[in-house]
Amino acid sequence: MELVIEKKEKNPFLEREEVKAILKSSITPSNAQVKEVLASKLNKPAELIVIKGIYPKFGKQESEVRAFVYNSEEALKKFEPKPKAKKEKAKPKEKSEEKSEEEK
């Protein structure tokens, strides 16, 4: 797996670097694998890197990678959206509450 950084742009307002890279690989790698390769290439901890997308090019063995590299963990928590709770977990709670209301 070979990673070539095409563009690196600093964004001081959001306390991050926006990275665009080309990844040469026979298969599309996972986000975790790309994060490790990018961390070693940029000499940054993997915890501060957020992979926004891996876009394979049709007919070629390369993918375009877009990622954000934050300056600190506080900036990461401040600007990255939090994952939404899964709907499956919320539904059983609602059903149990409805049953208890019907019993009263």
The first five atom37 places (N, CA, C, CB, O) and aatype in JSON, in Angstrom:
{
  "aatype": [12, 6, 10, 19, 9, 6, 11, 11, 6, 11, 2, 14, 13, 10, 6, 1, 6, 6, 19, 11, 0, 9, 10, 11, 15, 15, 9, 16, 14, 15, 2, 0, 5, 19, 11, 6, 19, 10, 0, 15, 11, 10, 2, 11, 14, 0, 6, 10, 9, 19, 9, 11, 7, 9, 18, 14, 11, 13, 7, 11, 5, 6, 15, 6, 19, 1, 0, 13, 19, 18, 2, 15, 6, 6, 0, 10, 11, 11, 13, 6, 14, 11, 14, 11, 0, 11, 11, 6, 11, 0, 11, 14, 11, 6, 11, 15, 6, 6, 11, 15, 6, 6, 6, 11],
  "atom_mask": [
    [1, 1, 1, 1, 1],
    [1, 1, 1, 1, 1],
    [1, 1, 1, 1, 1],
    [1, 1, 1, 1, 1],
    [1, 1, 1, 1, 1],
    [1, 1, 1, 1, 1],
    [1, 1, 1, 1, 1],
    [1, 1, 1, 1, 1],
    [1, 1, 1, 1, 1],
    [1, 1, 1, 1, 1],
    [1, 1, 1, 1, 1],
    [1, 1, 1, 1, 1],
    [1, 1, 1, 1, 1],
    [1, 1, 1, 1, 1],
    [1, 1, 1, 1, 1],
    [1, 1, 1, 1, 1],
    [1, 1, 1, 1, 1],
    [1, 1, 1, 1, 1],
    [1, 1, 1, 1, 1],
    [1, 1, 1, 1, 1],
    [1, 1, 1, 1, 1],
    [1, 1, 1, 1, 1],
    [1, 1, 1, 1, 1],
    [1, 1, 1, 1, 1],
    [1, 1, 1, 1, 1],
    [1, 1, 1, 1, 1],
    [1, 1, 1, 1, 1],
    [1, 1, 1, 1, 1],
    [1, 1, 1, 1, 1],
    [1, 1, 1, 1, 1],
    [1, 1, 1, 1, 1],
    [1, 1, 1, 1, 1],
    [1, 1, 1, 1, 1],
    [1, 1, 1, 1, 1],
    [1, 1, 1, 1, 1],
    [1, 1, 1, 1, 1],
    [1, 1, 1, 1, 1],
    [1, 1, 1, 1, 1],
    [1, 1, 1, 1, 1],
    [1, 1, 1, 1, 1],
    [1, 1, 1, 1, 1],
    [1, 1, 1, 1, 1],
    [1, 1, 1, 1, 1],
    [1, 1, 1, 1, 1],
    [1, 1, 1, 1, 1],
    [1, 1, 1, 1, 1],
    [1, 1, 1, 1, 1],
    [1, 1, 1, 1, 1],
    [1, 1, 1, 1, 1],
    [1, 1, 1, 1, 1],
    [1, 1, 1, 1, 1],
    [1, 1, 1, 1, 1],
    [1, 1, 1, 0, 1],
    [1, 1, 1, 1, 1],
    [1, 1, 1, 1, 1],
    [1, 1, 1, 1, 1],
    [1, 1, 1, 1, 1],
    [1, 1, 1, 1, 1],
    [1, 1, 1, 0, 1],
    [1, 1, 1, 1, 1],
    [1, 1, 1, 1, 1],
    [1, 1, 1, 1, 1],
    [1, 1, 1, 1, 1],
    [1, 1, 1, 1, 1],
    [1, 1, 1, 1, 1],
    [1, 1, 1, 1, 1],
    [1, 1, 1, 1, 1],
    [1, 1, 1, 1, 1],
    [1, 1, 1, 1, 1],
    [1, 1, 1, 1, 1],
    [1, 1, 1, 1, 1],
    [1, 1, 1, 1, 1],
    [1, 1, 1, 1, 1],
    [1, 1, 1, 1, 1],
    [1, 1, 1, 1, 1],
    [1, 1, 1, 1, 1],
    [1, 1, 1, 1, 1],
    [1, 1, 1, 1, 1],
    [1, 1, 1, 1, 1],
    [1, 1, 1, 1, 1],
    [1, 1, 1, 1, 1],
    [1, 1, 1, 1, 1],
    [1, 1, 1, 1, 1],
    [1, 1, 1, 1, 1],
    [1, 1, 1, 1, 1],
    [1, 1, 1, 1, 1],
    [1, 1, 1, 1, 1],
    [1, 1, 1, 1, 1],
    [1, 1, 1, 1, 1],
    [1, 1, 1, 1, 1],
    [1, 1, 1, 1, 1],
    [1, 1, 1, 1, 1],
    [1, 1, 1, 1, 1],
    [1, 1, 1, 1, 1],
    [1, 1, 1, 1, 1],
    [1, 1, 1, 1, 1],
    [1, 1, 1, 1, 1],
    [1, 1, 1, 1, 1],
    [1, 1, 1, 1, 1],
    [1, 1, 1, 1, 1],
    [1, 1, 1, 1, 1],
    [1, 1, 1, 1, 1],
    [1, 1, 1, 1, 1],
    [1, 1, 1, 1, 1]
  ],
  "atom_positions": [
    [[0.85, -1.17, 0.0], [0.0, 0.0, 0.0], [0.91, 1.24, 0.0], [-0.97, -0.01, 1.24], [1.72, 1.45, 0.9]],
    [[0.73, 2.06, -1.03], [1.55, 3.26, -1.18], [0.66, 4.48, -1.13], [2.35, 3.22, -2.52], [-0.37, 4.54, -1.81]],
    [[1.04, 5.46, -0.32], [0.25, 6.67, -0.14], [1.07, 7.88, -0.59], [-0.2, 6.83, 1.33], [2.19, 8.09, -0.14]],
    [[0.48, 8.67, -1.51], [1.13, 9.88, -2.0], [0.21, 11.05, -1.68], [1.43, 9.8, -3.53], [-0.93, 11.09, -2.13]],
    [[0.71, 12.02, -0.9], [-0.1, 13.18, -0.52], [-0.1, 14.16, -1.68], [0.44, 13.85, 0.78], [0.95, 14.66, -2.09]],
    [[-1.29, 14.44, -2.19], [-1.45, 15.35, -3.31], [-1.59, 16.79, -2.86], [-2.65, 14.95, -4.12], [-1.0, 17.7, -3.45]],
    [[-2.37, 17.0, -1.82], [-2.67, 18.36, -1.37], [-2.82, 18.36, 0.15], [-3.97, 18.91, -2.05], [-3.47, 17.49, 0.72]],
    [[-2.21, 19.35, 0.79], [-2.33, 19.5, 2.24], [-2.6, 20.98, 2.5], [-1.03, 19.0, 3.0], [-1.77, 21.84, 2.18]],
    [[-3.75, 21.26, 3.07], [-4.17, 22.65, 3.28], [-4.45, 22.88, 4.76], [-5.41, 22.99, 2.42], [-5.21, 22.13, 5.37]],
    [[-3.85, 23.91, 5.33], [-4.09, 24.23, 6.75], [-5.36, 25.06, 6.88], [-2.89, 25.0, 7.36], [-5.63, 25.94, 6.07]],
    [[-6.13, 24.75, 7.9], [-7.34, 25.49, 8.22], [-7.24, 25.93, 9.68], [-8.63, 24.62, 7.96], [-7.65, 25.19, 10.57]],
    [[-6.69, 27.12, 9.93], [-6.45, 27.54, 11.32], [-7.73, 27.8, 12.11], [-5.6, 28.79, 11.34], [-7.73, 27.69, 13.34]],
    [[-8.81, 28.14, 11.45], [-10.06, 28.42, 12.16], [-10.66, 27.15, 12.76], [-11.06, 29.07, 11.22], [-11.25, 27.2, 13.84]],
    [[-10.52, 26.04, 12.06], [-11.04, 24.77, 12.57], [-9.94, 23.91, 13.19], [-11.71, 24.01, 11.45], [-10.18, 22.75, 13.55]],
    [[-8.75, 24.47, 13.32], [-7.61, 23.82, 13.97], [-7.31, 22.45, 13.38], [-7.86, 23.69, 15.46], [-7.2, 21.46, 14.1]],
    [[-7.19, 22.4, 12.03], [-6.93, 21.13, 11.38], [-6.23, 21.35, 10.03], [-8.23, 20.35, 11.19], [-6.16, 22.46, 9.51]],
    [[-5.71, 20.24, 9.5], [-5.18, 20.2, 8.14], [-6.1, 19.32, 7.32], [-3.69, 19.67, 8.11], [-6.51, 18.26, 7.77]],
    [[-6.43, 19.76, 6.12], [-7.27, 18.98, 5.22], [-6.35, 18.34, 4.19], [-8.38, 19.86, 4.54], [-5.65, 19.03, 3.45]],
    [[-6.36, 17.01, 4.15], [-5.42, 16.26, 3.33], [-6.16, 15.53, 2.22], [-4.62, 15.27, 4.2], [-7.21, 14.92, 2.45]],
    [[-5.6, 15.59, 1.02], [-6.09, 14.82, -0.12], [-4.91, 13.99, -0.6], [-6.67, 15.76, -1.27], [-3.83, 14.53, -0.87]],
    [[-5.11, 12.67, -0.72], [-4.01, 11.79, -1.08], [-4.48, 10.73, -2.06], [-3.41, 11.12, 0.18], [-5.67, 10.47, -2.19]],
    [[-3.52, 10.13, -2.75], [-3.78, 9.02, -3.66], [-3.17, 7.77, -3.01], [-3.19, 9.28, -5.1], [-2.0, 7.77, -2.62]],
    [[-3.98, 6.73, -2.93], [-3.55, 5.48, -2.31], [-3.52, 4.4, -3.38], [-4.5, 5.08, -1.13], [-4.54, 4.12, -4.01]],
    [[-2.36, 3.8, -3.58], [-2.21, 2.73, -4.57], [-2.25, 1.41, -3.84], [-0.89, 2.88, -5.4], [-1.37, 1.11, -3.02]],
    [[-3.28, 0.61, -4.14], [-3.46, -0.68, -3.49], [-4.34, -1.56, -4.38], [-4.09, -0.5, -2.08], [-5.18, -1.05, -5.12]],
    [[-4.14, -2.86, -4.3], [-4.92, -3.77, -5.15], [-6.36, -3.91, -4.65], [-4.26, -5.14, -5.19], [-7.25, -4.23, -5.44]],
    [[-6.59, -3.66, -3.38], [-7.95, -3.69, -2.82], [-8.23, -2.36, -2.12], [-8.13, -4.89, -1.82], [-7.3, -1.62, -1.8]],
    [[-9.49, -2.06, -1.91], [-9.84, -0.86, -1.16], [-9.63, -1.16, 0.32], [-11.31, -0.41, -1.45], [-10.31, -2.02, 0.87]],
    [[-8.71, -0.47, 0.99], [-8.43, -0.74, 2.39], [-9.51, -0.16, 3.32], [-7.06, -0.17, 2.77], [-10.32, 0.67, 2.91]],
    [[-9.49, -0.61, 4.56], [-10.44, -0.1, 5.54], [-9.99, 1.28, 6.03], [-10.58, -1.09, 6.73], [-8.85, 1.69, 5.81]],
    [[-10.9, 1.98, 6.7], [-10.57, 3.29, 7.26], [-9.43, 3.19, 8.27], [-11.81, 3.91, 7.93], [-8.56, 4.06, 8.31]],
    [[-9.42, 2.13, 9.07], [-8.38, 1.96, 10.09], [-7.01, 1.78, 9.45], [-8.71, 0.75, 10.99], [-6.02, 2.33, 9.94]],
    [[-6.93, 1.02, 8.36], [-5.65, 0.82, 7.68], [-5.14, 2.13, 7.08], [-5.78, -0.26, 6.59], [-3.95, 2.44, 7.17]],
    [[-6.04, 2.89, 6.46], [-5.65, 4.16, 5.85], [-5.21, 5.14, 6.93], [-6.82, 4.75, 5.02], [-4.26, 5.89, 6.74]],
    [[-5.91, 5.13, 8.06], [-5.58, 6.02, 9.17], [-4.16, 5.75, 9.68], [-6.59, 5.86, 10.32], [-3.41, 6.69, 9.96]],
    [[-3.78, 4.47, 9.79], [-2.44, 4.1, 10.26], [-1.36, 4.54, 9.27], [-2.35, 2.59, 10.49], [-0.33, 5.07, 9.67]],
    [[-1.61, 4.33, 7.98], [-0.63, 4.72, 6.96], [-0.47, 6.23, 6.93], [-1.05, 4.19, 5.57], [0.65, 6.75, 6.83]],
    [[-1.58, 6.95, 7.01], [-1.54, 8.41, 6.99], [-0.86, 8.96, 8.24], [-2.96, 8.98, 6.88], [-0.11, 9.94, 8.16]],
    [[-1.11, 8.33, 9.39], [-0.46, 8.77, 10.64], [1.05, 8.61, 10.56], [-1.02, 7.96, 11.83], [1.79, 9.48, 11.01]],
    [[1.52, 7.51, 10.0], [2.96, 7.3, 9.89], [3.58, 8.26, 8.87], [3.27, 5.84, 9.49], [4.71, 8.71, 9.04]],
    [[2.84, 8.58, 7.81], [3.35, 9.49, 6.78], [3.44, 10.93, 7.3], [2.45, 9.43, 5.54], [4.38, 11.65, 6.96]],
    [[2.46, 11.34, 8.12], [2.42, 12.72, 8.62], [3.05, 12.89, 10.0], [0.98, 13.19, 8.68], [3.16, 14.02, 10.49]],
    [[3.47, 11.8, 10.62], [4.05, 11.82, 11.97], [3.08, 12.44, 12.98], [5.37, 12.6, 11.97], [3.47, 13.27, 13.8]],
    [[1.84, 12.03, 12.92], [0.79, 12.47, 13.85], [0.15, 11.24, 14.47], [-0.28, 13.35, 13.12], [0.18, 10.16, 13.87]],
    [[-0.44, 11.37, 15.68], [-1.14, 10.22, 16.26], [-2.41, 9.89, 15.48], [-1.49, 10.51, 17.72], [-3.1, 10.79, 14.99]],
    [[-2.71, 8.62, 15.37], [-3.88, 8.16, 14.6], [-5.2, 8.63, 15.21], [-3.88, 6.63, 14.51], [-6.2, 8.73, 14.51]],
    [[-5.21, 8.93, 16.51], [-6.44, 9.37, 17.18], [-6.9, 10.74, 16.68], [-6.22, 9.42, 18.69], [-8.08, 11.07, 16.78]],
    [[-5.97, 11.54, 16.13], [-6.32, 12.89, 15.67], [-6.68, 12.94, 14.19], [-5.16, 13.83, 15.93], [-6.92, 14.02, 13.65]],
    [[-6.73, 11.78, 13.53], [-7.04, 11.72, 12.1], [-8.45, 11.19, 11.9], [-6.01, 10.82, 11.35], [-8.84, 10.19, 12.5]],
    [[-9.21, 11.88, 11.05], [-10.56, 11.47, 10.7], [-10.6, 11.26, 9.19], [-11.64, 12.52, 11.17], [-10.36, 12.2, 8.43]],
    [[-10.91, 10.06, 8.76], [-11.02, 9.74, 7.33], [-12.42, 10.14, 6.88], [-10.74, 8.22, 7.05], [-13.41, 9.61, 7.39]],
    [[-12.51, 11.05, 5.95], [-13.81, 11.51, 5.44], [-14.29, 10.66, 4.27], [-13.72, 12.95, 5.01], [-15.49, 10.55, 4.05]],
    [[-13.38, 10.06, 3.54], [-13.81, 9.22, 2.44], [-12.67, 8.54, 1.72], [0.0, 0.0, 0.0], [-11.56, 9.08, 1.63]],
    [[-12.95, 7.34, 1.21], [-12.03, 6.61, 0.35], [-12.79, 6.35, -0.93], [-11.51, 5.25, 1.03], [-13.8, 5.65, -0.93]],
    [[-12.31, 6.93, -2.02], [-13.03, 6.87, -3.29], [-12.2, 6.12, -4.32], [-13.36, 8.29, -3.79], [-11.28, 6.69, -4.9]],
    [[-12.51, 4.82, -4.55], [-11.76, 4.05, -5.54], [-12.05, 4.55, -6.95], [-12.09, 2.55, -5.43], [-13.17, 4.95, -7.26]],
    [[-11.02, 4.51, -7.8], [-11.19, 4.91, -9.2], [-11.45, 3.66, -10.03], [-9.93, 5.68, -9.73], [-10.73, 2.67, -9.93]],
    [[-12.5, 3.72, -10.84], [-12.93, 2.56, -11.62], [-11.84, 2.15, -12.62], [-14.24, 2.88, -12.35], [-11.32, 2.98, -13.36]],
    [[-11.51, 0.87, -12.61], [-10.54, 0.34, -13.56], [-9.09, 0.56, -13.18], [0.0, 0.0, 0.0], [-8.2, 0.14, -13.91]],
    [[-8.84, 1.21, -12.06], [-7.47, 1.45, -11.61], [-7.29, 0.87, -10.22], [-7.15, 2.97, -11.62], [-8.25, 0.64, -9.49]],
    [[-6.05, 0.65, -9.87], [-5.75, 0.13, -8.53], [-5.32, 1.27, -7.62], [-4.66, -0.95, -8.59], [-4.32, 1.17, -6.92]],
    [[-6.09, 2.34, -7.64], [-5.8, 3.46, -6.75], [-7.11, 4.08, -6.27], [-4.93, 4.52, -7.46], [-8.15, 3.96, -6.91]],
    [[-7.01, 4.74, -5.14], [-8.17, 5.39, -4.52], [-7.78, 6.79, -4.08], [-8.69, 4.56, -3.31], [-6.62, 7.05, -3.76]],
    [[-8.75, 7.67, -4.08], [-8.54, 9.01, -3.55], [-8.99, 9.01, -2.1], [-9.3, 10.1, -4.39], [-10.06, 8.5, -1.78]],
    [[-8.17, 9.58, -1.24], [-8.47, 9.62, 0.19], [-8.58, 11.07, 0.62], [-7.37, 8.87, 1.03], [-7.73, 11.89, 0.29]],
    [[-9.63, 11.39, 1.35], [-9.79, 12.71, 1.95], [-9.86, 12.53, 3.46], [-11.07, 13.45, 1.4], [-10.6, 11.69, 3.97]],
    [[-9.06, 13.33, 4.17], [-8.98, 13.18, 5.62], [-8.73, 14.53, 6.28], [-7.87, 12.19, 6.01], [-8.22, 15.47, 5.66]],
    [[-9.1, 14.6, 7.56], [-8.83, 15.77, 8.39], [-7.86, 15.34, 9.47], [-10.14, 16.37, 9.0], [-8.04, 14.3, 10.11]],
    [[-6.81, 16.16, 9.68], [-5.84, 15.91, 10.74], [-5.93, 17.07, 11.71], [-4.37, 15.74, 10.18], [-5.55, 18.19, 11.38]],
    [[-6.45, 16.81, 12.91], [-6.65, 17.86, 13.9], [-5.39, 18.12, 14.7], [-7.8, 17.49, 14.84], [-4.55, 17.23, 14.86]],
    [[-5.26, 19.35, 15.21], [-4.09, 19.73, 16.01], [-4.15, 19.17, 17.42], [-3.97, 21.25, 16.07], [-3.11, 18.87, 18.0]],
    [[-5.36, 19.02, 17.98], [-5.5, 18.53, 19.35], [-6.78, 17.72, 19.48], [-5.49, 19.7, 20.36], [-7.66, 17.77, 18.61]],
    [[-6.87, 16.98, 20.55], [-8.07, 16.18, 20.8], [-9.27, 17.07, 21.13], [-7.81, 15.18, 21.95], [-10.4, 16.72, 20.81]],
    [[-9.03, 18.21, 21.75], [-10.11, 19.15, 22.06], [-10.74, 19.68, 20.77], [-9.58, 20.33, 22.92], [-11.96, 19.79, 20.68]],
    [[-9.92, 20.01, 19.78], [-10.43, 20.49, 18.49], [-11.22, 19.39, 17.78], [-9.27, 20.97, 17.59], [-12.24, 19.67, 17.16]],
    [[-10.76, 18.17, 17.88], [-11.46, 17.03, 17.27], [-12.86, 16.89, 17.87], [-10.66, 15.73, 17.47], [-13.83, 16.74, 17.14]],
    [[-12.95, 16.93, 19.19], [-14.25, 16.8, 19.86], [-15.16, 17.99, 19.58], [-14.04, 16.64, 21.36], [-16.38, 17.84, 19.51]],
    [[-14.56, 19.16, 19.43], [-15.34, 20.38, 19.22], [-15.96, 20.45, 17.83], [-14.46, 21.58, 19.45], [-17.1, 20.89, 17.69]],
    [[-15.23, 20.03, 16.8], [-15.68, 20.25, 15.44], [-16.23, 19.02, 14.72], [-14.56, 20.78, 14.65], [-16.96, 19.17, 13.74]],
    [[-15.92, 17.83, 15.17], [-16.44, 16.63, 14.51], [-17.81, 16.28, 15.07], [-15.45, 15.44, 14.68], [-18.01, 16.33, 16.29]],
    [[-18.75, 15.92, 14.2], [-20.08, 15.55, 14.69], [-20.03, 14.24, 15.47], [-21.07, 15.43, 13.53], [-19.26, 13.34, 15.16]],
    [[-20.87, 14.16, 16.48], [-20.94, 12.95, 17.28], [-21.83, 11.94, 16.57], [-21.48, 13.26, 18.71], [-22.81, 12.33, 15.94]],
    [[-21.5, 10.66, 16.65], [-22.34, 9.66, 15.98], [-23.72, 9.59, 16.63], [-21.66, 8.28, 16.02], [-23.85, 9.68, 17.85]],
    [[-24.73, 9.42, 15.81], [-26.09, 9.33, 16.31], [-26.33, 7.96, 16.93], [-27.11, 9.59, 15.18], [-25.72, 6.97, 16.53]],
    [[-27.22, 7.92, 17.91], [-27.56, 6.65, 18.54], [-28.32, 5.81, 17.53], [-28.4, 6.87, 19.84], [-29.11, 6.33, 16.74]],
    [[-28.09, 4.54, 17.56], [-28.76, 3.65, 16.61], [-30.25, 3.57, 16.95], [-28.12, 2.25, 16.62], [-30.62, 3.54, 18.12]],
    [[-31.07, 3.53, 15.93], [-32.51, 3.49, 16.12], [-32.94, 2.19, 16.77], [-33.21, 3.67, 14.79], [-33.94, 2.16, 17.5]],
    [[-32.21, 1.11, 16.52], [-32.56, -0.19, 17.11], [-32.52, -0.14, 18.63], [-31.61, -1.26, 16.59], [-33.33, -0.79, 19.29]],
    [[-31.6, 0.61, 19.18], [-31.48, 0.69, 20.63], [-32.61, 1.53, 21.22], [-30.13, 1.29, 21.02], [-33.07, 1.25, 22.33]],
    [[-33.07, 2.53, 20.5], [-34.1, 3.43, 21.0], [-35.49, 2.78, 20.95], [-34.1, 4.73, 20.21], [-36.31, 3.05, 21.82]],
    [[-35.76, 1.96, 19.96], [-37.1, 1.37, 19.79], [-37.53, 0.46, 20.95], [-37.14, 0.59, 18.52], [-38.66, 0.6, 21.41]],
    [[-36.7, -0.45, 21.43], [-37.16, -1.3, 22.54], [-37.53, -0.51, 23.79], [-36.1, -2.31, 22.89], [-38.44, -0.91, 24.51]],
    [[-36.86, 0.59, 24.06], [-37.18, 1.41, 25.23], [-38.57, 2.01, 25.09], [-36.13, 2.52, 25.41], [-39.33, 2.05, 26.06]],
    [[-38.9, 2.48, 23.9], [-40.22, 3.08, 23.68], [-41.32, 2.05, 23.86], [-40.29, 3.7, 22.28], [-42.37, 2.36, 24.43]],
    [[-41.11, 0.83, 23.38], [-42.13, -0.21, 23.5], [-42.36, -0.58, 24.96], [-41.72, -1.45, 22.71], [-43.51, -0.78, 25.36]],
    [[-41.32, -0.67, 25.74], [-41.48, -1.03, 27.15], [-42.21, 0.08, 27.92], [-40.11, -1.31, 27.79], [-42.96, -0.2, 28.85]],
    [[-41.97, 1.34, 27.52], [-42.67, 2.45, 28.17], [-44.15, 2.44, 27.82], [-42.04, 3.8, 27.77], [-44.99, 2.74, 28.67]],
    [[-44.48, 2.08, 26.58], [-45.87, 2.04, 26.16], [-46.62, 0.94, 26.91], [-45.97, 1.81, 24.65], [-47.78, 1.14, 27.29]],
    [[-45.99, -0.2, 27.13], [-46.63, -1.3, 27.85], [-46.91, -0.92, 29.29], [-45.75, -2.55, 27.79], [-47.96, -1.26, 29.82]],
    [[-45.99, -0.23, 29.92], [-46.18, 0.17, 31.31], [-47.29, 1.18, 31.44], [-44.9, 0.74, 31.88], [-48.0, 1.19, 32.45]],
    [[-47.48, 2.05, 30.44], [-48.55, 3.01, 30.46], [-49.91, 2.34, 30.28], [-48.33, 4.06, 29.38], [-50.9, 2.75, 30.89]],
    [[-49.97, 1.29, 29.45], [-51.21, 0.57, 29.2], [-51.64, -0.21, 30.45], [-51.05, -0.39, 28.01], [-52.84, -0.34, 30.7]],
    [[-50.71, -0.71, 31.22], [-51.01, -1.49, 32.42], [-51.63, -0.61, 33.51], [-49.73, -2.16, 32.95], [-52.38, -1.12, 34.34]],
    [[-51.35, 0.66, 33.51], [-51.86, 1.56, 34.56], [-53.27, 1.84, 34.34], [-51.1, 2.85, 34.61], [-53.88, 2.58, 35.12]]
  ]
}
